[in-house]
Amino acid sequence: MDKLAQLFPDPAFEKQRADILDPSATLRAVEGCDLVYDCIGLPGDQMHQHPVTARNIAAALRHTNARCVQVSS
């Protein structure tokens, strides 16, 4: 959360902590948002989880009609 606050200091950006591996938690984090920035960074030993996070985010976006910007390195 500290790094997100540094990267996005504008208070217009609401930062949410969520277990994106949990579809329900992902939906709760996205609800009420018009635009979502996907800034997920997984440790190297958990990279195999990226398809799960992508599916959960996509499902939440479809449910809420929010748009998404994916931030990647």
Beta strands, then each sheet from edge to edge (+ up, - down):
strand 1: 35-38
strand 2: 67-70
sheet 1: 1+ 2+
end
